[in-house]
Amino acid sequence: MVALDDPRLAGDRDAQARLTMLALSGALVLTALLSLSHGASGVSLGSLVQALTSGEAMPARDRLILWEIRLPRMLTGVVVGASLAVAGAVMQGLFRNPLADPGLVGVGAGAGLGAVLAIVLGGLAPLWLTQAVGYHLVSVAAFLGGWASTLILYRVATRSGRTSVATMLLAGIALGALAGAVTGVLVYIADDRQLRDLTFWGLGSLGGASWPKLMAAGPVMLLALVAAPFLARGLNGLALGEAAAHHIGLPVQRVKAVAILTVAAATGAGVAIAGGIGFIGIVVPHLLRLATGPDHRFLLINAGLAGATLLLLADLIARSIIAPAELPIGIVTATLGAPVFLWILLRRRGLVDL
């Protein structure tokens, strides 16, 4: 039997990745329980366990808080955090750059523009449209904006059946700048109430999580999460370069197309349901790549677990630091992620040893 501190195990990246997967799974379960038991109402998870074990019915108020507020919020945090982190891992593998981010291809900017359009100009929407989508107008507009930007980028970067990743990167930067300019104009003409909504939505929050929203966006993110591990072999092959991947029989164009659609689905749906949340997509997969290696068979799964855990922790901090009010969750993730990102940059330049 090999001890955990045996040098053979320490040098085995696959074993390290599996141990990391187990540790992250336990951390996610613990964080999910903390998320369910924490809140300003005073209803604890212990009351739920006691009601289940004793056979007594929970008070209606406690049941409402746990099942209609905290549970959808926790599940939303899990799927959004996992989706953003997995999308970042796929992007880094696709671009062969450990500092790539889903925002590079303009998906986040397109989704953000769609949401801003709905917030500022939603009152001008046709009656049949507002009746059809109800209060999901902002989420639907954000999701459609993300998909529209993805389709535009794919058409621009694809020629003769081949997609140029470099062209997509440059087009994504241009599209992001254009979306930012249009967003600036809309912010300028927005009224005070709309400005407050824009600020809170732009910084991200799980406060608006609900079962209807989760049922609308959740399947899209789950589909992206299920599809991502099937890209592992292709992304591992692309690490050798497109020419080498083609020579070993890898369907390069298909891998790139599926990867782009996966990133668009995960990022667009995540932004639509929780707003703009930064740094998870770039920091989580990069740290895991440093810790357990670049093998996407394990990296994609571990990124999902770590992203979900990190977002739930950030949500706990956002709810606790100025309770009973809450901070936008994007402020917390930026505060936690920016120093780590700076450390990554300094480490790559050899300015720090750790």
Residue pairs with C-beta under 8 A, 6 or more apart in sequence:
2 8
2 9
3 9
4 19
9 15
9 16
10 16
13 292
13 293
13 295
14 295
14 298
16 291
16 292
16 293
17 292
17 293
17 295
17 298
17 299
17 302
18 298
20 288
20 291
20 292
20 298
20 302
21 298
21 301
21 302
21 305
24 302
24 305
24 306
24 309
25 305
27 305
27 309
28 78
28 305
28 308
28 309
28 312
31 309
31 312
31 313
31 316
32 74
32 78
32 312
33 45
34 312
34 316
35 70
35 73
35 74
35 77
35 312
35 315
35 316
36 45
36 48
36 66
36 70
36 71
36 74
37 44
37 45
37 46
38 316
38 319
38 320
39 65
39 69
39 70
39 319
40 319
40 323
40 324
41 65
43 61
43 62
43 65
43 66
45 66
47 58
47 62
48 58
48 62
48 66
50 56
51 57
51 58
58 66
68 210
68 211
72 209
72 210
72 211
72 213
72 214
73 206
73 207
73 209
73 315
74 312
75 209
75 214
75 218
76 206
76 209
76 213
76 214
76 218
76 273
76 274
77 206
77 209
77 308
77 311
77 312
77 315
78 308
78 311
78 312
79 214
79 218
79 221
79 222
79 225
79 270
79 308
80 206
80 221
80 270
80 273
80 274
80 277
80 311
81 280
81 307
81 308
81 309
81 310
81 311
81 312
82 221
82 225
82 303
82 304
82 305
82 307
82 308
83 221
83 224
83 225
83 266
83 267
83 269
83 270
83 304
83 307
84 102
84 266
84 267
84 270
84 277
84 280
84 281
84 307
84 311
85 280
85 281
85 284
85 285
85 303
85 304
85 306
85 307
85 308
85 310
86 224
86 225
86 228
86 262
86 266
86 300
86 303
86 304
86 307
87 102
87 224
87 262
87 263
87 266
87 267
87 270
87 281
88 100
88 101
88 102
88 280
88 281
88 282
88 284
88 285
88 303
88 307
89 228
89 284
89 285
89 288
89 296
89 299
89 300
89 303
90 228
90 231
90 235
90 259
90 262
90 263
90 300
91 100
91 101
91 102
91 104
91 105
91 259
91 263
91 281
92 98
92 99
92 100
92 285
92 286
92 289
93 231
93 235
93 236
93 238
93 239
93 259
93 294
93 296
93 299
94 100
94 165
94 235
94 238
94 256
94 259
94 260
94 263
95 104
95 165
95 169
96 238
96 239
96 241
98 285
98 286
98 289
99 282
99 286
99 344
99 345
100 282
101 281
101 282
102 108
102 263
102 266
102 267
102 281
103 109
103 176
103 278
103 281
104 169
104 172
104 173
105 149
105 150
105 153
105 168
105 169
105 172
105 260
105 263
106 149
106 153
106 171
106 172
106 173
106 175
106 176
106 179
107 146
107 149
107 150
107 172
107 263
107 264
107 267
107 268
107 271
108 146
108 176
108 267
108 271
108 276
109 149
109 175
109 176
109 179
109 180
110 145
110 146
110 147
110 148
110 149
110 150
110 175
110 179
110 268
111 142
111 143
111 145
111 146
111 149
111 267
111 268
111 271
111 272
112 142
112 145
112 179
112 183
112 202
112 271
112 276
113 145
113 149
113 179
113 182
113 183
114 141
114 142
114 143
114 144
114 145
114 146
114 148
115 138
115 139
115 141
115 142
115 145
115 201
115 271
115 272
115 275
116 183
116 186
116 187
116 198
117 141
117 145
117 186
118 125
118 137
118 138
118 140
118 141
118 142
119 138
119 190
119 194
119 197
119 198
119 201
120 186
120 187
120 189
120 190
120 194
120 198
121 186
122 130
122 137
122 138
122 141
125 137
129 137
130 137
133 140
136 212
136 213
136 216
138 201
138 272
139 213
139 216
139 217
139 272
139 273
140 216
140 272
142 268
142 271
142 272
143 217
143 220
143 268
143 269
143 271
143 272
145 268
146 264
146 267
146 268
146 269
146 271
146 272
147 264
147 268
149 175
149 179
150 260
150 261
150 263
150 264
150 268
152 171
152 175
153 168
153 171
153 172
153 175
153 260
154 163
154 168
154 257
154 260
156 167
156 168
156 171
157 163
157 164
157 165
157 167
157 168
157 171
158 164
161 253
162 253
163 253
163 256
163 257
163 260
165 256
168 260
187 195
187 198
190 198
199 328
200 275
200 328
201 275
201 276
202 275
202 276
202 330
203 275
203 276
203 328
203 329
203 330
203 331
204 274
204 275
204 276
204 277
204 278
204 328
204 329
204 330
204 333
205 274
205 275
205 318
205 326
205 328
205 329
205 330
206 274
206 311
206 315
206 329
207 326
209 273
209 274
213 273
214 273
216 273
217 269
217 270
217 272
217 273
218 269
218 273
220 265
220 268
220 269
221 265
221 266
221 269
221 270
223 265
224 262
224 263
224 265
224 266
224 269
225 266
225 304
227 258
227 262
228 262
228 266
228 300
228 304
229 297
229 300
229 301
230 258
231 255
231 258
231 259
231 262
231 296
231 300
232 295
232 296
232 297
232 299
232 300
233 250
233 296
233 297
234 245
234 250
234 251
234 252
234 254
234 255
234 258
234 259
235 255
235 259
235 296
236 294
236 295
236 296
236 297
237 244
237 245
237 248
237 250
237 252
237 255
238 245
238 250
238 252
238 255
239 294
240 248
242 252
245 252
245 255
246 252
267 281
270 277
271 277
274 329
275 328
275 330
276 330
277 311
277 329
277 330
277 333
278 330
278 333
278 334
278 337
279 333
279 334
279 336
279 337
279 338
279 340
279 341
280 307
280 310
280 311
280 333
280 337
281 307
282 337
282 341
283 337
283 340
283 341
283 344
284 303
284 306
284 307
284 310
285 299
285 303
286 344
287 306
287 340
287 344
288 299
288 302
288 303
288 306
289 299
292 298
292 299
292 302
293 299
310 333
310 336
311 329
311 333
314 329
314 332
314 333
314 336
315 329
315 332
317 327
317 332
318 326
318 327
318 328
318 329
318 331
318 332
319 326
321 327
343 352
346 352
347 354
